[in-house]
């Protein structure tokens, strides 16, 4: 499933459809920004991507990852760690899925949560781009 880049005001219709593989849906939310990313791992059950632009010391900057472990899927998204104010507007439902400062755990398909996560990713990618990380 390939998710096109959409403005935050326009939900992604693919997230409302039948329940495809949750790992693939989460991975595709990050792959929307593939042109700005260096994909380190893209295997069944494990996706990891860094920003194309290195930090001031020349070190790769982590952007996001998805890891499947049984029924549980961990979604790591570094922009919310770098810019914690991005989390100020998230719903209590999405907040319940947070584990730590930049990780969300999912075990079931929920179109509303995936749309909200998509908007959070759009905001985070925009902030990273403004900061020169993407």
N, C-alpha and C positions, 0 to 999 in steps of 0.2 A: 504494500500500500504506500503510495507516494503522496505526501501532503504538500500541496502548493503553499507558497508563502502568501498569507492573507493578512489584511489589516486586522488589528485587535477587535474592531467593531464588527467584523464579519466572521462568524464561527465557521470552522472547517466542517463541511458536511460529511466528510469521510469518518469523522469521529462519532457521528450520530448513527452510522450504519450498523450492520450486523457486527458482532463481536469478533474481530479478527484476533490474531495472536497479540496479546498485550505487550510482549517484548517488542514486536515489530512496530506497533503503534508508538510506543515510547521512543524507540530508536529513530523512527521517521520524524518525530517532532524535532529532534536534534539535526537530522540530515537535511532539514529545510535550509540550514545554514552551511551546508557542505562546502560551498565556495569560500567561506571564511575560515574553514577548519582544516586541521591535519588529522586525519583519522588514523589512530594508532592501532586499534583492534576493531575488527568488524567480523565477529564469528557468531555462530549460533549461541545465543545466551550471553554474549559479552560485546559491548560497544563502548569505545573510549575515544574521545577526541580532544585535541588541544587547539588553542588559537593558532592561526598562521603566524601572527606576530609574536616574536620572543619578547621576554621582559628586558629590562635595562641591562641585566647581566648575561643576556643571550640564552637564558633558560626557557624551555617550553612552558607555556601557561595553560593549565588545565581549563577546559570549558565545560565538558559534561560527559556523563557515562550512564550506561544502563547495564545492569547485571541481573540475569535471571537465576534464581535459586529455588527450584521446585515451583511452588505456586506463587512465591513472593518475588517481586521485581523491585530492585533498588534503582532509583533515578537520582543521580548526582548532578547538581547544577551549580557550578562555582560562582556565577554572577550574583546569586543571592547571599553568598558568603562575603563577597567583595563589597556589595551594596545591600546591606541588610534592610534598608528602607523599602526595597522591592517587596518585602514580605508584609509590609504594613497593611496592605489592602486585600490580602488573601482571605478566602472564606474560612470559617471554622471547620468546614468539611475537609478542605485541603490541608489545613493546619494539622488536623488529626493524623495525616499521613506523613508528617515530618518526623524524621529521626536525626537528631543532631542539627547542625546549622545549615547544611546544604543538601540534605538527602531526603527523598520522599520514598516511602515504601507502598507498593500497590500489590494487591492480591486478586483484584477483580476489575473487570472492565466497567468504567463509569464515564459515559460521554461528557457529562457536565464537568467532572474533575479534569478530564483530558483537555477540554476546551479552555478551562481556567489555567491549566498548566501551560498550554500553548500560548496564552496571552502573557503569562509570566516569562516564558522563554523569549517572546518578542521584546518585552521590556528589557530583559537582561541583556539580550544581544545588542539592542540599541544603546544601552549604557556602555557596554564593552566597546562598541564601535566608536562612540563619542570619546571614550578614554584612550582610544588608539590601540586597544587590545585585539580587535578584529580587523 
